[in-house]
């Protein structure tokens, strides 16, 4: 009898079966969001379904991170073990610090919607987990960062951070005239100091079409590099049209004019501080001389302002409003800047809401009557969202102002997506092998832009951890001193990790670029803040306090960071000049408070830092009434304190 196996070429029954035959897979039945809204059949293709691909829609799937239907058994087993490990870690009272992905990889890797979703799920899980810890009474530094200041508490976070809050410390005594806000006290004078310029002065060149190209280049080099919200190719095309045909009465011309106004105000980076890094080359480049032309800048500003009201609600309007706010910050007019930033936030929120309510992105595309593809619109939305929100919170950290509501609009993207031509294979210099026409400074600007957003998250987390918004600052810092001693170790480790992830183009250890200087200063600012509660405790508590021994070295670190920041003051005019002035007053007041307490040994470097702060603030005090009043108050305290300490 013949062997049955010879007649039938089937596999023997004892041979191991294919893995796919051993498990019954489920069909992925969840349609993408556009198909669900339209109630149409979805083929569930990833990353974009057939319908969205044909119609150029923004395809997204709900909770794609938990869709295990298409996973093979080995992946399911790995996920099961990972979930077990996560469960064990979350049961610990203190978890390991966040392992931040290097910003360099963030920019130079291919960023896809799927990668954004996965990152969002991971960080969102951390926020949820930290919320559960608080509900169960566990102590953890991984509290919710409130998504860039999502809070309705009046004055928060300005009442924790600004110089007015330092003046309320008991060590300065009861003031005869309590100051709530230097800025708001001069709010009635804003209209009289805003547009006082003479267009006939000899230094005023007026609007010259031949200057558009050079001024726009200065704008891209010194301003846009810190907030890269524009499509550069499109912007340069608008500049070319304005040069050839003159400024028209439309949105693109408005944008060109306001950016040229900013080009008149920019200055090259200037700082006397030179960090001692062995690996960093000496500063060799020549700084091109440039005089700030305030009068000509105002001419461009007024011409742009006449066109602003002619722009319909659109992304272009948000861009114009945003750069109007930047211009006002260059001119040290924070309340005027707030009005523009707030309007930009509201317009951006409205556009995002409209898009969320439309059945498909194409409908909104037609409604706004723009020529950009849907993908390009999405990229612009990301940049405008983060730039507007960051600018709003930066001002709310200094002035007790209400929020616009933009923070309450959930943004699924943790970071804005860099332009496609900047995402390339990494090279040895850390920037990547750029294609033809790609400006390395543009890449460096995007690295800085992403680092700014991640730093804002880090400082928000530190603020919420060290000073919960529902607790009085002074009472909380004294009452929670032991918990903060534990928190500061983890927070400082997070800062160290963040610094280790800074890519070389913006790392001050290997680069002397302006942006590298700013990134390093950001890390010192964060370190100063997390040590500030201990300075308050040492100054205002008895010497025999139960935690004085642990708090004293931490308080000394706070003073050291304050002095370092004062020595690092940049001397040139830039978008953040007003913030630098305010921060200088704050850190100098902290040094004065330490001297007045007589709990520390007075250092010559401290007094030198106070002199540097006085000279720097004296340079700009006449340009802003709030800075002038703050300088007078600060100068009186410094003189009184130093005289009594001698």
ChimeraX attribute file (.defattr): number of C-alpha atoms within 10 A of each C-alpha:
attribute: neighborCount
match mode: 1-to-1
recipient: residues
	/A:1	3
	/A:2	6
	/A:3	7
	/A:4	9
	/A:5	10
	/A:6	8
	/A:7	8
	/A:8	8
	/A:9	8
	/A:10	9
	/A:11	10
	/A:12	9
	/A:13	7
	/A:14	6
	/A:15	7
	/A:16	9
	/A:17	11
	/A:18	8
	/A:19	10
	/A:20	10
	/A:21	8
	/A:22	10
	/A:23	10
	/A:24	8
	/A:25	14
	/A:26	10
	/A:27	9
	/A:28	13
	/A:29	11
	/A:30	16
	/A:31	21
	/A:32	26
	/A:33	17
	/A:34	22
	/A:35	23
	/A:36	14
	/A:37	13
	/A:38	10
	/A:39	10
	/A:40	12
	/A:41	11
	/A:42	18
	/A:43	16
	/A:44	18
	/A:45	15
	/A:46	12
	/A:47	14
	/A:48	19
	/A:49	21
	/A:50	16
	/A:51	19
	/A:52	19
	/A:53	13
	/A:54	9
	/A:55	11
	/A:56	16
	/A:57	19
	/A:58	19
	/A:59	22
	/A:60	20
	/A:61	21
	/A:62	12
	/A:63	11
	/A:64	14
	/A:65	13
	/A:66	8
	/A:67	13
	/A:68	15
	/A:69	13
	/A:70	12
	/A:71	13
	/A:72	13
	/A:73	15
	/A:74	10
	/A:75	12
	/A:76	14
	/A:77	12
	/A:78	11
	/A:79	14
	/A:80	12
	/A:81	12
	/A:82	12
	/A:83	12
	/A:84	11
	/A:85	11
	/A:86	11
	/A:87	11
	/A:88	10
	/A:89	13
	/A:90	16
	/A:91	12
	/A:92	13
	/A:93	11
	/A:94	16
	/A:95	14
	/A:96	12
	/A:97	15
	/A:98	15
	/A:99	10
	/A:100	13
	/A:101	12
	/A:102	16
	/A:103	20
	/A:104	24
	/A:105	17
	/A:106	16
	/A:107	25
	/A:108	22
	/A:109	16
	/A:110	16
	/A:111	18
	/A:112	10
	/A:113	17
	/A:114	15
	/A:115	12
	/A:116	16
	/A:117	19
	/A:118	14
	/A:119	16
	/A:120	18
	/A:121	17
	/A:122	12
	/A:123	14
	/A:124	13
	/A:125	12
	/A:126	17
	/A:127	17
	/A:128	14
	/A:129	17
	/A:130	20
	/A:131	17
	/A:132	14
	/A:133	19
	/A:134	13
	/A:135	9
	/A:136	9
	/A:137	10
	/A:138	14
	/A:139	18
	/A:140	19
	/A:141	22
	/A:142	26
	/A:143	23
	/A:144	19
	/A:145	19
	/A:146	15
	/A:147	18
	/A:148	21
	/A:149	23
	/A:150	16
	/A:151	17
	/A:152	11
	/A:153	11
	/A:154	13
	/A:155	17
	/A:156	21
	/A:157	25
	/A:158	21
	/A:159	22
	/A:160	21
	/A:161	19
	/A:162	21
	/A:163	24
	/A:164	23
	/A:165	17
	/A:166	20
	/A:167	23
	/A:168	16
	/A:169	16
	/A:170	14
	/A:171	16
	/A:172	16
	/A:173	9
	/A:174	11
	/A:175	10
	/A:176	6
	/A:177	6
	/A:178	10
	/A:179	14
	/A:180	15
	/A:181	20
	/A:182	18
	/A:183	21
	/A:184	16
	/A:185	13
	/A:186	14
	/A:187	15
	/A:188	10
	/A:189	11
	/A:190	17
	/A:191	10
	/A:192	8
	/A:193	13
	/A:194	14
	/A:195	13
	/A:196	10
	/A:197	14
	/A:198	12
	/A:199	14
	/A:200	11
	/A:201	11
	/A:202	8
	/A:203	11
	/A:204	17
	/A:205	15
	/A:206	16
	/A:207	19
	/A:208	11
	/A:209	15
	/A:210	12
	/A:211	14
	/A:212	23
	/A:213	17
	/A:214	12
	/A:215	22
	/A:216	24
	/A:217	16
	/A:218	21
	/A:219	21
	/A:220	23
	/A:221	17
	/A:222	22
	/A:223	24
	/A:224	20
	/A:225	20
	/A:226	21
	/A:227	23
	/A:228	22
	/A:229	24
	/A:230	16
	/A:231	12
	/A:232	14
	/A:233	9
	/A:234	11
	/A:235	16
	/A:236	16
	/A:237	12
	/A:238	18
	/A:239	26
	/A:240	16
	/A:241	16
	/A:242	20
	/A:243	16
	/A:244	11
	/A:245	10
	/A:246	16
	/A:247	21
	/A:248	12
	/A:249	15
	/A:250	15
	/A:251	22
	/A:252	22
	/A:253	21
	/A:254	27
	/A:255	25
	/A:256	26
	/A:257	29
	/A:258	28
	/A:259	30
	/A:260	28
	/A:261	31
	/A:262	34
	/A:263	27
	/A:264	23
	/A:265	27
	/A:266	23
	/A:267	20
	/A:268	17
	/A:269	16
	/A:270	13
	/A:271	14
	/A:272	10
	/A:273	14
	/A:274	12
	/A:275	12
	/A:276	10
	/A:277	12
	/A:278	9
	/A:279	10
	/A:280	14
	/A:281	11
	/A:282	13
	/A:283	10
	/A:284	7
	/A:285	7
	/A:286	6
	/A:287	10
	/A:288	7
	/A:289	7
	/A:290	11
	/A:291	9
	/A:292	14
	/A:293	17
	/A:294	17
	/A:295	24
	/A:296	24
	/A:297	24
	/A:298	27
	/A:299	22
	/A:300	23
	/A:301	22
	/A:302	15
	/A:303	18
	/A:304	26
	/A:305	18
	/A:306	11
	/A:307	18
	/A:308	21
	/A:309	13
	/A:310	13
	/A:311	16
	/A:312	12
	/A:313	14
	/A:314	17
	/A:315	19
	/A:316	18
	/A:317	22
	/A:318	25
	/A:319	22
	/A:320	25
	/A:321	26
	/A:322	26
	/A:323	24
	/A:324	28
	/A:325	27
	/A:326	28
	/A:327	27
	/A:328	21
	/A:329	22
	/A:330	21
	/A:331	23
	/A:332	27
	/A:333	22
	/A:334	24
	/A:335	20
	/A:336	21
	/A:337	25
	/A:338	23
	/A:339	17
	/A:340	24
	/A:341	27
	/A:342	24
	/A:343	19
	/A:344	30
	/A:345	28
	/A:346	18
	/A:347	20
	/A:348	24
	/A:349	21
	/A:350	16
	/A:351	19
	/A:352	19
	/A:353	12
	/A:354	14
	/A:355	16
	/A:356	12
	/A:357	12
	/A:358	13
	/A:359	15
	/A:360	21
	/A:361	24
	/A:362	16
	/A:363	12
	/A:364	18
	/A:365	16
	/A:366	10
	/A:367	11
	/A:368	13
	/A:369	9
	/A:370	14
	/A:371	10
	/A:372	10
	/A:373	11
	/A:374	17
	/A:375	13
	/A:376	12
	/A:377	15
	/A:378	17
	/A:379	18
	/A:380	21
	/A:381	21
	/A:382	20
	/A:383	21
	/A:384	24
	/A:385	24
	/A:386	25
	/A:387	24
	/A:388	29
	/A:389	25
	/A:390	19
	/A:391	18
	/A:392	27
	/A:393	20
	/A:394	18
	/A:395	19
	/A:396	22
	/A:397	19
	/A:398	26
	/A:399	25
	/A:400	20
	/A:401	19
	/A:402	15
	/A:403	20
	/A:404	17
	/A:405	15
	/A:406	24
	/A:407	23
	/A:408	15
	/A:409	14
	/A:410	9
	/A:411	16
	/A:412	13
	/A:413	16
	/A:414	17
	/A:415	21
	/A:416	24
	/A:417	22
	/A:418	23
	/A:419	18
	/A:420	10
	/A:421	12
	/A:422	22
	/A:423	22
	/A:424	16
	/A:425	13
	/A:426	16
	/A:427	11
	/A:428	7
	/A:429	10
	/A:430	15
	/A:431	24
	/A:432	19
	/A:433	17
	/A:434	17
	/A:435	11
	/A:436	7
	/A:437	7
	/A:438	12
	/A:439	12
	/A:440	15
	/A:441	16
	/A:442	19
	/A:443	24
	/A:444	23
	/A:445	23
	/A:446	25
	/A:447	27
	/A:448	27
	/A:449	25
	/A:450	23
	/A:451	24
	/A:452	19
	/A:453	18
	/A:454	17
	/A:455	19
	/A:456	21
	/A:457	18
	/A:458	18
	/A:459	22
	/A:460	20
	/A:461	21
	/A:462	25
	/A:463	20
	/A:464	19
	/A:465	23
	/A:466	25
	/A:467	22
	/A:468	15
	/A:469	20
	/A:470	10
	/A:471	10
	/A:472	12
	/A:473	17
	/A:474	17
	/A:475	11
	/A:476	17
	/A:477	22
	/A:478	18
	/A:479	12
	/A:480	13
	/A:481	21
	/A:482	14
	/A:483	15
	/A:484	24
	/A:485	19
	/A:486	14
	/A:487	20
	/A:488	19
	/A:489	12
	/A:490	20
	/A:491	25
	/A:492	18
	/A:493	14
	/A:494	19
	/A:495	20
	/A:496	13
	/A:497	17
	/A:498	21
	/A:499	19
	/A:500	12
	/A:501	18
	/A:502	21
	/A:503	22
	/A:504	17
	/A:505	24
	/A:506	24
	/A:507	22
	/A:508	24
	/A:509	18
	/A:510	17
	/A:511	19
	/A:512	20
	/A:513	16
	/A:514	16
	/A:515	22
	/A:516	22
	/A:517	23
	/A:518	19
	/A:519	20
	/A:520	18
	/A:521	18
	/A:522	20
	/A:523	18
	/A:524	18
	/A:525	19
	/A:526	21
	/A:527	22
	/A:528	23
	/A:529	19
	/A:530	26
	/A:531	24
	/A:532	22
	/A:533	25
	/A:534	27
	/A:535	23
	/A:536	22
	/A:537	21
	/A:538	26
	/A:539	22
	/A:540	16
	/A:541	13
	/A:542	10
	/A:543	13
	/A:544	8
	/A:545	11
	/A:546	12
	/A:547	17
	/A:548	18
	/A:549	12
	/A:550	14
	/A:551	23
	/A:552	19
	/A:553	14
	/A:554	22
	/A:555	24
	/A:556	19
	/A:557	19
	/A:558	26
	/A:559	24
	/A:560	16
	/A:561	21
	/A:562	28
	/A:563	24
	/A:564	20
	/A:565	24
	/A:566	24
	/A:567	20
	/A:568	18
	/A:569	23
	/A:570	21
	/A:571	16
	/A:572	13
	/A:573	19
	/A:574	23
	/A:575	22
	/A:576	15
	/A:577	19
	/A:578	20
	/A:579	17
	/A:580	19
	/A:581	21
	/A:582	21
	/A:583	21
	/A:584	26
	/A:585	27
	/A:586	21
	/A:587	27
	/A:588	28
	/A:589	23
	/A:590	23
	/A:591	23
	/A:592	24
	/A:593	25
	/A:594	23
	/A:595	22
	/A:596	21
	/A:597	13
	/A:598	11
	/A:599	14
	/A:600	15
	/A:601	9
	/A:602	14
	/A:603	9
	/A:604	8
	/A:605	13
	/A:606	21
	/A:607	18
	/A:608	14
	/A:609	20
	/A:610	24
	/A:611	16
	/A:612	17
	/A:613	23
	/A:614	18
	/A:615	10
	/A:616	18
	/A:617	22
	/A:618	16
	/A:619	10
	/A:620	17
	/A:621	18
	/A:622	12
	/A:623	13
	/A:624	18
	/A:625	21
	/A:626	21
	/A:627	22
	/A:628	17
	/A:629	17
	/A:630	21
	/A:631	21
	/A:632	12
	/A:633	13
	/A:634	21
	/A:635	20
	/A:636	10
	/A:637	18
	/A:638	21
	/A:639	11
	/A:640	12
	/A:641	16
	/A:642	14
	/A:643	9
	/A:644	9
	/A:645	10
	/A:646	5
